[in-house]
């Protein structure tokens, strides 16, 4: 039982939570791009930001962690991917 459940007598809503280590697509803005360039970059969802309503996404192309709000998170779990180092 969570403190909210005890106080309000109803269970907390958990529908907005995402599955960790699942496939995510980072939106790329159209500024400075031609129409044949990709509009999204592949990544892996690794967590939530503490300061803002953003997500931590591991960018597979640049091998860096990005903090962004413009993300589409798929529900597929990536079992084959493990971090190195």
Secondary structure, DSSP 8 states (H G I E B T S, - for coil): --HHHHHHSS----TT---TTEEEEEE--STT--TTS-SEEEEEEEEE-SSSS-EEEEETTTTEEEEES-EEEEEEE-SS-----
